[in-house]
């Protein structure tokens, strides 16, 4: 949100103190930054959950492709390993979907609702600014008649200008006081509003990764060859690749 005051002629009398205007700008600037941060967080959370879902869906697709590999029809051990992998990926996808649904309800939706409050706040600030400009315009009008010679017609117009000024001044002072009172309250309320959401986000992640640990521990027990280290597996793979490269159909001319 942005606040650009109207440019009009200024009355000689300072109708809003520099301290009040500085306090107002400080509080409003904090809310502007809060709105920007809330929108950014909402956007980033949506991207994060979309990426999570894409990841688990891709993992399920890969395991399904491996399970349909012709080798599964020829090698029972490979079939059992790929079946275990496919089951694990589907379980992961299911838990991931539950996590994303939980985050949507407890984090993303509240962020969206919170962002929806700022347009009303911006409108209140615009109404306050319009009231201030009306106040300045009428104050300048009063000052103009006060500087003229005190003839009968001038005094009548001065009285009319003062009567016109009074409700406008009261309207501005009311709007200004309300915003100065409530903007700090709105800003400080963000902690109480967001804390349950962030706690729910942490719980959802803890539950998900706890289940992932169980799933992949079980999968490791099903497909892991006992006693083989990563280095040994890498050497076995290189040895098999060397055997393939030794075949005449892939040998260099």
DAWO-V324212 format. One record per residue. N is the residue number from 0. RES is the residue in one letter. OMEGA is omega in whole degrees, 0 to 359 (none if undefined). Layout:
n:res:omega
N:RES:OMEGA
N:RES:OMEGA
//
This chain:
n:res:omega
0:X:180
1:X:183
2:X:182
3:X:182
4:X:176
5:X:179
6:X:178
7:X:176
8:X:184
9:X:173
10:X:179
11:X:181
12:X:177
13:X:187
14:X:174
15:X:182
16:X:179
17:X:179
18:X:179
19:X:181
20:X:178
21:X:178
22:X:180
23:X:181
24:X:179
25:X:181
26:X:181
27:X:178
28:X:178
29:X:180
30:X:175
31:X:179
32:X:179
33:X:178
34:X:180
35:X:181
36:X:180
37:X:178
38:X:180
39:X:180
40:X:178
41:X:179
42:X:181
43:X:179
44:X:177
45:X:179
46:X:182
47:X:181
48:X:177
49:X:178
50:X:178
51:X:181
52:X:179
53:X:180
54:X:183
55:X:177
56:X:178
57:X:179
58:X:177
59:X:179
60:X:181
61:X:181
62:X:177
63:X:178
64:X:179
65:X:181
66:X:179
67:X:179
68:X:180
69:X:180
70:X:180
71:X:180
72:X:185
73:X:185
74:X:183
75:X:180
76:X:179
77:X:178
78:X:181
79:X:179
80:X:181
81:X:176
82:X:178
83:X:179
84:X:180
85:X:178
86:X:180
87:X:180
88:X:178
89:X:177
90:X:178
91:X:180
92:X:180
93:X:179
94:X:179
95:X:178
96:X:177
97:X:179
98:X:181
99:X:178
100:X:179
101:X:179
102:X:178
103:X:183
104:X:189
105:X:182
106:X:187
107:X:179
108:X:176
109:X:177
110:X:180
111:X:179
112:X:179
113:X:179
114:X:182
115:X:180
116:X:188
117:X:177
118:X:178
119:X:177
120:X:179
121:X:180
122:X:177
123:X:178
124:X:178
125:X:178
126:X:177
127:X:180
128:X:178
129:X:178
130:X:179
131:X:180
132:X:176
133:X:178
134:X:180
135:X:181
136:X:182
137:X:176
138:X:177
139:X:179
140:X:177
141:X:181
142:X:180
143:X:180
144:X:179
145:X:182
146:X:180
147:X:175
148:X:187
149:X:174
150:X:181
151:X:180
152:X:179
153:X:180
154:X:177
155:X:180
156:X:177
157:X:179
158:X:179
159:X:180
160:X:179
161:X:178
162:X:178
163:X:182
164:X:190
165:X:181
166:X:179
167:X:178
168:X:180
169:X:179
170:X:178
171:X:182
172:X:178
173:X:179
174:X:181
175:X:180
176:X:181
177:X:180
178:X:179
179:X:178
180:X:191
181:X:179
182:X:177
183:X:179
184:X:179
185:X:181
186:X:183
187:X:180
188:X:183
189:X:182
190:X:180
191:X:181
192:X:188
193:X:184
194:X:178
195:X:180
196:X:182
197:X:175
198:X:178
199:X:177
200:X:180
201:X:180
202:X:180
203:X:180
204:X:180
205:X:180
206:X:182
207:X:184
208:X:172
209:X:178
210:X:179
211:X:178
212:X:179
213:X:182
214:X:185
215:X:173
216:X:178
217:X:180
218:X:179
219:X:179
220:X:183
221:X:188
222:X:185
223:X:174
224:X:186
225:X:173
226:X:181
227:X:175
228:X:177
229:X:179
230:X:179
231:X:178
232:X:180
233:X:179
234:X:178
235:X:180
236:X:179
237:X:180
238:X:179
239:X:179
240:X:177
241:X:178
242:X:179
243:X:181
244:X:180
245:X:179
246:X:185
247:X:183
248:X:178
249:X:180
250:X:178
251:X:177
252:X:none
//
